[in-house]
Amino acid sequence: MLSDKRNIMKVGASIKADPSKGDKVVRRRGRIYVINKKDPNRKQRQKGPARKK
């Protein structure tokens, strides 16, 4: 029996967060973000699956 699960590949985050500087890793809508409320310029995003239109 073939299942759809065999086509799924899990990928680890390639973005890095530094908690000592206030970074937080957040997952939203399948994408991985690094947000920082202390320094809003320290933002990162790792691309995720394409959004449906």
Biopython code that builds the backbone (N, CA, C, O; Angstrom):
import numpy as np
from Bio.PDB.StructureBuilder import StructureBuilder

atoms = [
    (1, "MET", "N", (0.835, -1.184, 0.000)),
    (1, "MET", "CA", (0.000, 0.000, 0.000)),
    (1, "MET", "C", (0.877, 1.244, 0.000)),
    (1, "MET", "O", (1.797, 1.366, 0.809)),
    (2, "LEU", "N", (0.593, 2.145, -0.893)),
    (2, "LEU", "CA", (1.320, 3.399, -0.944)),
    (2, "LEU", "C", (0.565, 4.454, -0.152)),
    (2, "LEU", "O", (-0.662, 4.532, -0.206)),
    (3, "SER", "N", (1.305, 5.249, 0.571)),
    (3, "SER", "CA", (0.651, 6.329, 1.311)),
    (3, "SER", "C", (1.247, 7.656, 0.885)),
    (3, "SER", "O", (2.349, 7.711, 0.339)),
    (4, "ASP", "N", (0.515, 8.714, 1.139)),
    (4, "ASP", "CA", (0.978, 10.054, 0.788)),
    (4, "ASP", "C", (2.095, 10.521, 1.695)),
    (4, "ASP", "O", (2.784, 11.488, 1.371)),
    (5, "LYS", "N", (2.291, 9.867, 2.812)),
    (5, "LYS", "CA", (3.287, 10.311, 3.778)),
    (5, "LYS", "C", (4.716, 10.093, 3.296)),
    (5, "LYS", "O", (5.634, 10.716, 3.828)),
    (6, "ARG", "N", (4.925, 9.261, 2.344)),
    (6, "ARG", "CA", (6.295, 8.993, 1.916)),
    (6, "ARG", "C", (6.914, 10.153, 1.146)),
    (6, "ARG", "O", (8.135, 10.204, 0.993)),
    (7, "ASN", "N", (6.101, 11.081, 0.661)),
    (7, "ASN", "CA", (6.613, 12.221, -0.075)),
    (7, "ASN", "C", (6.976, 13.400, 0.825)),
    (7, "ASN", "O", (7.534, 14.390, 0.352)),
    (8, "ILE", "N", (6.666, 13.303, 2.116)),
    (8, "ILE", "CA", (6.930, 14.412, 3.027)),
    (8, "ILE", "C", (8.368, 14.323, 3.525)),
    (8, "ILE", "O", (8.817, 13.279, 3.998)),
    (9, "MET", "N", (9.083, 15.452, 3.405)),
    (9, "MET", "CA", (10.450, 15.496, 3.888)),
    (9, "MET", "C", (10.560, 16.582, 4.945)),
    (9, "MET", "O", (10.244, 17.741, 4.677)),
    (10, "LYS", "N", (10.999, 16.227, 6.129)),
    (10, "LYS", "CA", (11.122, 17.211, 7.184)),
    (10, "LYS", "C", (12.476, 17.897, 7.063)),
    (10, "LYS", "O", (13.504, 17.255, 6.848)),
    (11, "VAL", "N", (12.450, 19.212, 7.206)),
    (11, "VAL", "CA", (13.672, 20.001, 7.077)),
    (11, "VAL", "C", (13.866, 20.775, 8.360)),
    (11, "VAL", "O", (12.939, 21.428, 8.839)),
    (12, "GLY", "N", (15.059, 20.712, 8.924)),
    (12, "GLY", "CA", (15.354, 21.481, 10.128)),
    (12, "GLY", "C", (15.534, 22.949, 9.794)),
    (12, "GLY", "O", (15.866, 23.306, 8.664)),
    (13, "ALA", "N", (15.315, 23.789, 10.783)),
    (13, "ALA", "CA", (15.439, 25.221, 10.576)),
    (13, "ALA", "C", (16.895, 25.585, 10.302)),
    (13, "ALA", "O", (17.800, 25.136, 11.005)),
    (14, "SER", "N", (17.110, 26.400, 9.274)),
    (14, "SER", "CA", (18.460, 26.861, 8.977)),
    (14, "SER", "C", (18.685, 28.263, 9.525)),
    (14, "SER", "O", (19.780, 28.812, 9.407)),
    (15, "ILE", "N", (17.646, 28.844, 10.126)),
    (15, "ILE", "CA", (17.806, 30.154, 10.731)),
    (15, "ILE", "C", (18.180, 29.957, 12.193)),
    (15, "ILE", "O", (17.760, 28.991, 12.830)),
    (16, "LYS", "N", (18.960, 30.868, 12.705)),
    (16, "LYS", "CA", (19.458, 30.737, 14.072)),
    (16, "LYS", "C", (18.890, 31.852, 14.937)),
    (16, "LYS", "O", (18.762, 32.993, 14.494)),
    (17, "ALA", "N", (18.552, 31.512, 16.171)),
    (17, "ALA", "CA", (18.033, 32.496, 17.120)),
    (17, "ALA", "C", (18.977, 32.558, 18.313)),
    (17, "ALA", "O", (19.514, 31.542, 18.753)),
    (18, "ASP", "N", (19.168, 33.774, 18.829)),
    (18, "ASP", "CA", (20.018, 33.984, 19.992)),
    (18, "ASP", "C", (19.135, 34.448, 21.146)),
    (18, "ASP", "O", (18.807, 35.631, 21.231)),
    (19, "PRO", "N", (18.742, 33.526, 22.044)),
    (19, "PRO", "CA", (17.831, 33.909, 23.128)),
    (19, "PRO", "C", (18.406, 34.976, 24.056)),
    (19, "PRO", "O", (17.653, 35.708, 24.698)),
    (20, "SER", "N", (19.724, 35.071, 24.132)),
    (20, "SER", "CA", (20.309, 36.086, 25.012)),
    (20, "SER", "C", (20.048, 37.496, 24.482)),
    (20, "SER", "O", (20.106, 38.461, 25.244)),
    (21, "LYS", "N", (19.764, 37.623, 23.197)),
    (21, "LYS", "CA", (19.447, 38.930, 22.614)),
    (21, "LYS", "C", (17.944, 39.138, 22.480)),
    (21, "LYS", "O", (17.499, 40.157, 21.952)),
    (22, "GLY", "N", (17.157, 38.167, 22.961)),
    (22, "GLY", "CA", (15.705, 38.311, 22.958)),
    (22, "GLY", "C", (15.008, 37.672, 21.776)),
    (22, "GLY", "O", (13.826, 37.931, 21.551)),
    (23, "ASP", "N", (15.708, 36.843, 21.011)),
    (23, "ASP", "CA", (15.096, 36.207, 19.842)),
    (23, "ASP", "C", (14.158, 35.076, 20.264)),
    (23, "ASP", "O", (14.415, 34.370, 21.239)),
    (24, "LYS", "N", (13.069, 34.919, 19.512)),
    (24, "LYS", "CA", (12.147, 33.810, 19.716)),
    (24, "LYS", "C", (11.866, 33.162, 18.371)),
    (24, "LYS", "O", (11.675, 33.855, 17.372)),
    (25, "VAL", "N", (11.840, 31.827, 18.342)),
    (25, "VAL", "CA", (11.510, 31.092, 17.128)),
    (25, "VAL", "C", (10.011, 30.816, 17.167)),
    (25, "VAL", "O", (9.498, 30.260, 18.138)),
    (26, "VAL", "N", (9.311, 31.212, 16.095)),
    (26, "VAL", "CA", (7.860, 31.071, 16.024)),
    (26, "VAL", "C", (7.513, 30.402, 14.711)),
    (26, "VAL", "O", (8.105, 30.707, 13.676)),
    (27, "ARG", "N", (6.554, 29.490, 14.749)),
    (27, "ARG", "CA", (6.095, 28.852, 13.526)),
    (27, "ARG", "C", (4.696, 29.364, 13.213)),
    (27, "ARG", "O", (3.774, 29.200, 14.012)),
    (28, "ARG", "N", (4.543, 29.981, 12.054)),
    (28, "ARG", "CA", (3.256, 30.525, 11.638)),
    (28, "ARG", "C", (2.992, 30.135, 10.195)),
    (28, "ARG", "O", (3.826, 30.354, 9.317)),
    (29, "ARG", "N", (1.820, 29.555, 9.958)),
    (29, "ARG", "CA", (1.400, 29.171, 8.611)),
    (29, "ARG", "C", (2.446, 28.339, 7.881)),
    (29, "ARG", "O", (2.651, 28.512, 6.679)),
    (30, "GLY", "N", (3.110, 27.436, 8.602)),
    (30, "GLY", "CA", (4.089, 26.553, 7.976)),
    (30, "GLY", "C", (5.455, 27.165, 7.766)),
    (30, "GLY", "O", (6.366, 26.478, 7.304)),
    (31, "ARG", "N", (5.628, 28.433, 8.087)),
    (31, "ARG", "CA", (6.932, 29.074, 7.949)),
    (31, "ARG", "C", (7.550, 29.236, 9.332)),
    (31, "ARG", "O", (6.839, 29.283, 10.336)),
    (32, "ILE", "N", (8.858, 29.319, 9.378)),
    (32, "ILE", "CA", (9.557, 29.515, 10.635)),
    (32, "ILE", "C", (10.104, 30.931, 10.654)),
    (32, "ILE", "O", (10.800, 31.355, 9.732)),
    (33, "TYR", "N", (9.777, 31.662, 11.722)),
    (33, "TYR", "CA", (10.205, 33.042, 11.866)),
    (33, "TYR", "C", (11.038, 33.185, 13.128)),
    (33, "TYR", "O", (10.858, 32.439, 14.090)),
    (34, "VAL", "N", (11.953, 34.151, 13.118)),
    (34, "VAL", "CA", (12.626, 34.598, 14.332)),
    (34, "VAL", "C", (12.163, 36.021, 14.559)),
    (34, "VAL", "O", (12.335, 36.885, 13.700)),
    (35, "ILE", "N", (11.565, 36.266, 15.742)),
    (35, "ILE", "CA", (11.090, 37.603, 16.058)),
    (35, "ILE", "C", (11.819, 38.089, 17.303)),
    (35, "ILE", "O", (12.266, 37.294, 18.129)),
    (36, "ASN", "N", (11.931, 39.406, 17.421)),
    (36, "ASN", "CA", (12.614, 39.996, 18.555)),
    (36, "ASN", "C", (11.902, 41.300, 18.899)),
    (36, "ASN", "O", (11.905, 42.242, 18.106)),
    (37, "LYS", "N", (11.296, 41.354, 20.079)),
    (37, "LYS", "CA", (10.574, 42.562, 20.472)),
    (37, "LYS", "C", (11.521, 43.644, 20.981)),
    (37, "LYS", "O", (11.185, 44.827, 20.936)),
    (38, "LYS", "N", (12.706, 43.250, 21.466)),
    (38, "LYS", "CA", (13.674, 44.245, 21.932)),
    (38, "LYS", "C", (14.294, 44.989, 20.760)),
    (38, "LYS", "O", (14.464, 46.207, 20.810)),
    (39, "ASP", "N", (14.634, 44.252, 19.700)),
    (39, "ASP", "CA", (15.279, 44.840, 18.526)),
    (39, "ASP", "C", (14.520, 44.362, 17.284)),
    (39, "ASP", "O", (14.852, 43.313, 16.733)),
    (40, "PRO", "N", (13.509, 45.111, 16.833)),
    (40, "PRO", "CA", (12.662, 44.649, 15.718)),
    (40, "PRO", "C", (13.405, 44.458, 14.396)),
    (40, "PRO", "O", (12.860, 43.842, 13.480)),
    (41, "ASN", "N", (14.617, 44.962, 14.272)),
    (41, "ASN", "CA", (15.369, 44.756, 13.037)),
    (41, "ASN", "C", (15.982, 43.360, 12.951)),
    (41, "ASN", "O", (16.448, 42.958, 11.884)),
    (42, "ARG", "N", (15.989, 42.622, 14.051)),
    (42, "ARG", "CA", (16.544, 41.259, 14.046)),
    (42, "ARG", "C", (15.456, 40.254, 13.665)),
    (42, "ARG", "O", (15.111, 39.387, 14.468)),
    (43, "LYS", "N", (14.918, 40.359, 12.461)),
    (43, "LYS", "CA", (13.868, 39.446, 12.005)),
    (43, "LYS", "C", (14.451, 38.503, 10.962)),
    (43, "LYS", "O", (15.296, 38.892, 10.156)),
    (44, "GLN", "N", (13.987, 37.259, 10.988)),
    (44, "GLN", "CA", (14.394, 36.281, 9.982)),
    (44, "GLN", "C", (13.176, 35.456, 9.601)),
    (44, "GLN", "O", (12.208, 35.356, 10.355)),
    (45, "ARG", "N", (13.248, 34.866, 8.410)),
    (45, "ARG", "CA", (12.185, 33.972, 7.968)),
    (45, "ARG", "C", (12.787, 32.862, 7.138)),
    (45, "ARG", "O", (13.643, 33.102, 6.286)),
    (46, "GLN", "N", (12.346, 31.668, 7.385)),
    (46, "GLN", "CA", (12.720, 30.543, 6.535)),
    (46, "GLN", "C", (11.524, 30.221, 5.668)),
    (46, "GLN", "O", (10.410, 30.078, 6.172)),
    (47, "LYS", "N", (11.741, 30.105, 4.376)),
    (47, "LYS", "CA", (10.638, 29.828, 3.466)),
    (47, "LYS", "C", (10.010, 28.482, 3.795)),
    (47, "LYS", "O", (10.687, 27.522, 4.162)),
    (48, "GLY", "N", (8.708, 28.450, 3.651)),
    (48, "GLY", "CA", (7.947, 27.229, 3.893)),
    (48, "GLY", "C", (7.199, 26.840, 2.637)),
    (48, "GLY", "O", (7.580, 27.244, 1.539)),
    (49, "PRO", "N", (6.152, 26.070, 2.782)),
    (49, "PRO", "CA", (5.374, 25.682, 1.607)),
    (49, "PRO", "C", (4.665, 26.876, 0.998)),
    (49, "PRO", "O", (4.327, 27.830, 1.700)),
    (50, "ALA", "N", (4.442, 26.824, -0.291)),
    (50, "ALA", "CA", (3.766, 27.915, -0.990)),
    (50, "ALA", "C", (2.340, 28.050, -0.491)),
    (50, "ALA", "O", (1.670, 27.052, -0.225)),
    (51, "ARG", "N", (1.885, 29.269, -0.366)),
    (51, "ARG", "CA", (0.524, 29.512, 0.101)),
    (51, "ARG", "C", (-0.470, 29.310, -1.029)),
    (51, "ARG", "O", (-0.194, 29.634, -2.184)),
    (52, "LYS", "N", (-1.624, 28.772, -0.682)),
    (52, "LYS", "CA", (-2.679, 28.558, -1.676)),
    (52, "LYS", "C", (-3.390, 29.874, -1.948)),
    (52, "LYS", "O", (-3.610, 30.675, -1.039)),
    (53, "LYS", "N", (-3.742, 30.084, -3.199)),
    (53, "LYS", "CA", (-4.440, 31.325, -3.550)),
    (53, "LYS", "C", (-5.932, 31.170, -3.461)),
    (53, "LYS", "O", (-6.669, 32.120, -3.725)),
]
sb = StructureBuilder()
sb.init_structure("model")
sb.init_model(0)
sb.init_chain("A")
sb.init_seg("    ")
for serial, (resi, resn, name, xyz) in enumerate(atoms, 1):
    if name == "N":
        sb.init_residue(resn, " ", resi, " ")
    sb.init_atom(name, np.array(xyz, "f"), 0.0, 1.0, " ", f" {name:<3s}", serial, name[0])
structure = sb.get_structure()
